[in-house]
């Protein structure tokens, strides 16, 4: 069941209606039933993995709470890490390692039989394993108390709006909201929740899905296209993945808000960022902050020497790449962005942001956003390529400008996507800057709603394409 | 909290609710106004945009229409050909001529994997045609679960969607232009296509009356044609289960099934996972399924390993398709046991009376001389292969030559590796004798040769002769299936002038085809009618067809004419047309902008089968 399906359009009102009809003590059970139904609609067998992760971390948390023995606590934390990363490793990386081992063996002269072990990747496994892992680490660090209620903890792990593609919520934020009795949302909150859902649908269906054919066309054989086509497709993919992923987050946040629960913001207008560092602070915030807290900071963060801090950045970005998947393309994506951030840090040290450049602030902001977005789009080239060889082909053609031109409709589609996504972000950034965010006038909102509904109608129709981040 | 506070709060809440009620009503009304305005706009532009397809592709839409018409005419029963690759050229007429069926139809749809074929056969073909026999050509790619492009679009098409939501969508589409035009308005590529008025025709939708694709007559696979992309990524998965399930469902309806193992060229097979092991596995699995179901299985693999049997890297060419069709006819007629080796691609040597090669010999070391029964210029699509025998269990192509291309290239298999060679002095054409210099013949120790010349008498060399009205430099296009620019293939030296077929000129917004020759039979004519109001005028006496786009956008591309009796096809893409005078036309027939395929039926009375794309 995906957010952009009509089944979900029926599912959500049903759950929301029942939620507010039921007394508080039954609501967690409703959330659990709804979440497992939502997740089981993909493949009910994968519910077992969700339960394993849930039970393991619930048990670890309670045990951690009961002991002060540091050695024992470390052992318990190791159990959580092993279970979660074990699940993740097996389902996400096993195939990659087996294939790599066979390739290396064959290269070394060993005649290894290729065998294909068909391992399906459970939807959302990277998200919920990181979420439960963060819970255990926080209990271990004594930042939060252990959750004693299994249904409550299970609801935290499986809360359907954010189960399959985040945001990766921390326990200290979501658990209390699930535990305490929620008051029904006021009319203004309902309006904002519905607006979020509609904007999310527009981002996904109208923007991301419209760009998908262009991206697919070029990236199905990137070696066959020239510089312009590859640049256009890479920028289109950057917009596509942003529209797709932030659209999902918007719908998740809107759905949760209808249940009286606030989920964290996962994106804050990243393409309006002035530099690549700021862009990444605004992109997939729940993951980047997770990695900051549980990888970067433990590695020393920015506390040590410049060299050590840079190493921590690169390692963190290597993990970011690997989190997305096993493959050289994701590793390259992570390392490249790590290099970008290290380079940007060095640049800032050489010329602090406060130093005057003589360029007007507005122009600087636009130029900065363009450069940052271009850097992101270039790194996304690796992310999107189906193989490392494909990404090298694409880069080769970027350099040599050989290959076919992009289809004639590319420019229009790309411009539409770019203008649409930037407009939505500009509106949101403006309302964010307003000290007292006010709902727009009814006429304006009505026009926007009507236009959005028309756009969604025109852009949909077939089977709803999955959200890109479901594969992670 | 006092009672007064509570009362104030309630009043505040009620007031707030009323305020939001009014606000939401205003929002709703405004949004509805936007929807209404958009619906009105959609109705206004509807005549000017392409008619959205109800089906996944033009070809499927055409075949559905053809099947409906056949059903209306009572042409049901008989044999239905199904599958994916079979759409290229397996000719139902062969089955009719062989007497194995009074009625036959090729329902194959390209790129149709087993799950798509299952739905297509059971939901669309069988209910319409009620066949007695289904001949299902199966190839390994059809069973690969990762080859799902058509599967996705097939399921996404409005006509084939299942469920309440789909029913609602169809109901809405009948009433709302916005919903109806969604596939067009939501596609940048289609809008672009409509705006740019591309005068482009495609051979892909040249469908003969029996469902066969026209224009499969040319050998087209170039030596360096790559195998289909992603072959190595394909995997046999659960999609193979649809094969036995479909066979069982057909049999449950009393329909006999003949499975045909369709071949692929060796270069494509080698691209499968494990250097072809995945292919072998698939073939074994199909065999096991056939044995398990006790269904007749015709082995179409043997005899087609030669690359020269293919029109591209996936599909048999016309010659091989015809041979396979004849095998199928024999299998259906009971004269060919299923395990018998199928016929060879082409007859060999002087003992084959119908074959264009009279004899071939080596007049001196390094040269091969071939004497043909017909003038070489009439042997469109002539190909030469020399296969060594004995090295391996499969034939190995040594040389390919393309006489119509003046033998500009050839390829040699050297140590299992293809090497392309330029042979400037290779070819000499002199009436009925072909001299070919083949360096490997000078020093090879191979003593056994198998010489195969695939030829299409009266083939497309003649067909390529265009009338003087055509300026070659105004053509942008290709001859069907060759992939080569038309002007490369049109040559006075190899093309007899008496083969003039048709002319095309432009008169304002009108495109006028003139068919001067008496022997012309209009079996299929295709016009792209992307525009709105369009008038088609067919004048049987003057043998002209006028396509008038003046009333609409005028985006017309009547660039395809096919003659199926001699098996040739011309496809031209035209950007600018010569101007000239238009004869007075008779019997105007107007095609309205909203009419669909059935709207063109009146043309059938004139002997034309017009297909709206």
Interface residues (C-beta under 8 A of the other chain):
Chain A: X6 X114 X116 X186 X187 X188 X191 X210 X213 X214 X220 X221 X407 X408 X409 X412 X413 X416 X439 X442 X443 X445 X446 X447 X449 X450 X451 X453 X454 X457 X458 X459 X460 X461 X462 X463
Chain B: X16 X17 X20 X22 X23 X24 X26 X27 X28 X29 X30 X31 X32 X33 X34 X35 X38 X152 X153 X155 X156 X157 X158 X165 X169 X178 X179 X182 X183 X185 X186 X188 X189 X191 X192 X196 X229 X235 X273 X274
